[in-house]
Structure formats: C-alpha cells, structure tokens
Amino acid sequence: MFVVSIGYGLGNQMFQYAFYKELQFKYPGNRVTVDICNFYGKKSDGYDLERIFGLKLPECTNRKAMELADYHGGKTMHPILNKYFALRTVAKGRKGTLIVVDDPTEFYPEVFELSTLRSYMFSGTWINEKYFSDVKEGLLEDFSFPAFEDDKNQYFASEIKNTNSVSIHLRRGDYVTLGVTQVPQDYYKKAIQIMEDKLQTKDIRYYVFSDEIEYAKKIFADMGNIEFVSGNFGASSYRDMQLMSLCKHNIIANSTFSYWGAFLNQNPDKIIVAPRIAARSYCKPFACENWILI
C-alpha cells in the first residue's frame, strides 16, 4: 500500500493530490491512499480537496499511518541518506518505509521505481510537474470549481472572459510573518512589459489578486487599466484561484496558489510569467517548463 500525506494549504494539497494520482497511474496494481491526520478535528475548514472539489479519497487509518511512519511502540525514526534519496530522509519501519522529500521542487524519479512488495508513506509537497506528468489532463477535470453564486464574483468572471485579461498575483501577508522570500516589485514591472511585448498590444486588462490588496494598490497605483479583486477571504479564498484560472494570461508569484491558477487556465495560447526567485533558498522556481521565468 502507498500512502500520501496531505497537509498545508490549498495549493500544496493540490500538488499532493496530483502526486497521488500519478502514483495510481505508475502503480496500477497497488492500493494508493491518503493520510489526512493533519486535519483531524478541523476537516471542515482545512481539508480543501474535498470541501472545494468534492474529491473523496480512500483514507489510510491512523494506526496504519503510525506503523508506516515507524512511530508504533514509541520507536523513533532514523534518517538514512543514500545515493537514491539524496537530500531526503528515508525511515524504515517494521511494516513500511517513510519517504520524506526535503526539497519539494526537486524531481526524484526513484519514487516511481519502488518495490511493490513493501508499503510506503510519502511526506512532501511534490512541487514539480514531473511528479504528475501522466495525469495532467485528468487534473483539469478533477480540479473543477463550483459555480459562482455571488454577484461580485460573477461580475469579475464575466469581465475576465470578455476582456484581454491578465491576472497578477501578489503574495505578501503570511510570507512576511513566515520569513518566506518575497517577489520584488521590479519583477512585476518586467513581467507586465514582457506580457505587452508578447501580446503586441497595450489593450490589456489586468486583474490583481493579493492577500494584502491595499498594499497591492500602492504598488500598481500608476496603472489605469487595472482592477483589484477583493472580498474572497478565509473559506472563500479559493475563488481568487478560480478567477485567475479564467484569465487569458497570468503573472504569478512564487506561490503554489497562483501556480495552480495559471495551470488551470485552459486558454491554449496562454502566456504565463513566473518569478525565477523561489519561496525558499533551497527550492527551484514554481513553474512549468513552457512558462517564462524572469
């Protein structure tokens, strides 16, 4: 049995789900389940895969998860580094192996070359498109948002669909408190110029999404062709990702949230600009191969 640990916010959960689907594809004869113990006691407001997308996944029991993670009986994990799992920790328990990926953006093909005679628990966020290269089309269907019900989001959705729309995502709030590397203001100026050069027009309507919208208004104060999208907070914050995905083109932050907004954009001619600077010093940029990195 293979178990994928699910945790953190929506963007990370989507990467974990994508990896889960790829494991199903790569190991068709094995049972693949998820461990959602991170959300015990708060499943209604933390486990977004089911709440937003209605994805009901087979869950690993808490006892089985403990056995795989080698916590059963009070044992502690022993980190093991080897030539296959460099920069990762592999803890071998009595009934399985816990695989922990330290750099979520690095691709390790060995995770798809494992023995099917042993059980594995996978802990990580798997922020690399190679971890779900065979299931991309299915993800577009699985990550289907519920229809908008409120007037404000319906208005923005209509405007976005009927203009030469480009989303801009500025992530700041929790990045400041967590000490995560922020994208510099100059990145957005360069990204906008690249977008106008690529589209060969200035007839573009920009839609700005941010967890600090008042700060964003100061950054883009000199732009006239711009809308600031606000009001989607807390349990409804995913609506920003939904609106981003409707834009014809995207300028994203170093954020898994805006990554998925761009990934789910189904415009066949979409242009995606992403920052070369990563959220953490040990990570690679959050971007697909055909996106423009600056």
MARTORRO-645940 format. One record per residue (C-alpha): residue in one letter; x, y, z. Coordinates in steps of 0.001 Angstrom, whole numbers, plus 500000, padded with zeros to 6 digits. Layout:
<nodes>
AXYZ
...
</nodes>
This chain:
<nodes>
M500000500000500000
F501143503538499216
V500056506426501447
V500363510108500519
S500341512549503419
I498070515544502791
G498663518832504573
Y499150522602504464
G497077524997502327
L495109524557499126
G497997524903496656
N500122522310498443
Q497168519950498805
M496645520138495046
F500271519143494409
Q499904516258496849
Y496723515126495117
A498449515329491715
F501262513127493050
Y498661510731494468
K497086510415491006
E500475509805489392
L501200507025491888
Q497908505412490906
F498964505650487264
K502505504320487825
Y501492501511490200
P498125500273488883
G498246497087490940
N498851498840494248
R496383500471496591
V497107504192496982
T495511506039499893
V495917509359501685
D496690510293505268
I494742513376506402
C495609513254510101
N496853516854509766
F493216517887509542
Y491740515771512326
G489403517971514319
K489297520644511622
K488490518724508454
S485685521129507528
D487951524166507216
G491362522700506437
Y490955519749504095
D490185521659500904
L490339518852498346
E487000517505499486
R485425520790500571
I486107522642497312
F486425519966494634
G484348517196496191
L487261514751495945
K486608511824498275
L489828509842498584
P490477506498500286
E491961507279503682
C494661505380505493
T493772504504509073
N495593506358511812
R497063503091513123
K498431502125509716
A499912505589509229
M501708505306512573
E503119501915511597
L504413503207508278
A505946506269509882
D507694503998512402
Y506125505656515431
H504422502424516529
G505517501383520001
G507294504665520617
K510165503983518218
T511904506993516698
M512819507384513059
H516416507048511949
P517359509252508946
I519140507382506152
L520811509095503205
N521755507023500186
K522544507507496507
Y518888507214495532
F517423509559498111
A519984512346498379
L518564515347500291
R515780513126501522
T515125511136504652
V514033507527504441
A512911505920507690
K512408502177507564
G509776500972509968
R508712497447510794
K505962497391508201
G506887500061505718
T509055502959504685
L508529506670505247
I509899508807502404
V510365512483503214
V511357514910500454
D513278517889501801
D513331519915498563
P509777519793497189
T510790521254493824
E513458518653493016
F512348515670490947
Y513443512232492105
P512399509603489535
E513215506840492033
V509838507359493715
F508329505759490618
E510762502823490696
L509926501397494121
S509314497787495025
T505627496940495124
L506270494363497850
R506611496980500554
S504340499724501916
Y505375503362501667
M504246506647503158
F505179509775501169
S505626513052503029
G506227516156500929
T504571518661498634
W505903517452495241
I506089520873493558
N507372519695490192
E505245518934487139
K507269515759486516
Y505546514276489568
F502234514323487679
S503259514360484015
D500959511475483028
V497794512774484676
K497717516456483727
E494565516270481643
G492689514489484390
L493680517163486889
L491912519816484834
E488717517852485344
D489331516904488968
F490059520499489968
S486685521804488802
F485462524690490931
P481831525085491987
A479892527766490106
F479931531321491424
E476830532238493391
D477524535831494451
D477134538905492244
K480657540243492759
N482497537136491591
Q480025536626488757
Y480776540182487639
F484540539627487692
A484198536282485899
S482180537914483113
E484618540825482778
I487612538491482713
K486093536337479989
N485217539341477830
T488495541263478011
N492121540637477115
S492631539661480738
V495876539073482623
S495942538078486278
I498614539414488622
H499121537649491933
L500955539390494758
R501554537204497813
R502731539051500900
G500851538636504206
D501931535254505552
Y505228535409503626
V506275538326505845
T505407536532509085
L506931533215507954
G510113534746506562
V509452533444503052
T511281535181500201
Q509001537719498528
V508986538646494861
P510494542147494385
Q508344544923492932
D510629545151489902
Y509542541645488876
Y506005542826488207
K507184545762486074
K509296543425483952
A506511540842483743
I503990543437482548
Q506419544654479889
I507035541096478700
M503295540461478552
E502707543571476433
D505617542687474133
K504368539126473676
L500764540165473081
Q501902543113470933
T499313545387472485
K498695547592475486
D494982546846475254
I495159544571478273
R493029544487481389
Y494978543463484478
Y493269541824487456
V495246541960490685
F494803539335493402
S496530539658496749
D496269538752500406
E497135542412501065
I495082544262498476
E495717547749499929
Y499451547167499617
A498918545991496036
K497031549193495228
K500114551196496213
I502373549045494051
F500217549445490948
A498913552961491665
D500163554382488349
M498309551843486185
G494935552758484717
N493945549510483032
I493650547537486229
E491076546002488580
F491731544955492169
V489832541834493151
S488948541700496830
G486466540080499147
N487460536424498826
F488850535621502259
G489007532617504545
A486918529701503325
S486158531523500057
S489769532477499217
Y489884529723496596
R487604531919494480
D490671534035493676
M492365530973492195
Q489204530252490238
L489143533777488792
M492865533613487975
S492251530435486001
L489666532258483880
C492131534962482833
K493627534565479374
H497172535038480678
N498839535052484096
I501630536761486000
I502172534636489083
A504013534961492382
N506370532381493909
S503294530725495328
T501661527337494845
F498304529140494953
S498940531214491831
Y500799528300490203
W497546526375490124
G495598529413488981
A497876529520485931
F497993525747485464
L494190525535485367
N493994528321482769
Q492722526427479713
N493488529091477112
P495582527150474538
D497563530320473754
K498138531384477341
I501298533210478341
I502499532610481886
V505224534696483509
A506729533320486722
P509455534593489072
R512845532928488969
I513207533658492671
A511886530802494794
A509968530967498048
R512851529263499862
S516581529474499139
Y516881525710498669
C513987525482496190
K513698525893492453
P511145528260490850
F507476527242490919
A506932526978487166
C506160524609484310
E508727524157481557
N506926526287478965
W506397529269481277
I508549532405481074
L510933532779484020
I512342536187484911
</nodes>
